[in-house]
Amino acid sequence: MPKSRSRNRAAEKRRYQLEPTKKAPRQKPSPRWYAPLVLGLMGLGVILIVLNYIWPKVVPFTSDQTSPVALFIGLGLIAVGFLGTTRIR
């Protein structure tokens, strides 16, 4: 028994396509210094918070007591570093 001709489904879908699909341009990789900078910011934030609680006289803008300003600056550095890690390619 002879086989019937079957339609090519992929060709039909391409036939009625209104706009051709375009490939997204390839993004450039991050510079070599970017990842160490981001990790350094996060590490600096952690060190600042730890020094604020263990040895408060070392942190320059605090007195003999722990300072919430140092805590917020350390958390800000960690947040900036974390947001920077989302941009690494």
Secondary structure, DSSP 8 states (H G I E B T S, - for coil): --------HHHHHHHT-SS------------TTHHHHHHHHHHHHHHHHHHHHH-TTTSTT--SS--HHHHHHHHHHHHHHHHHHTT--
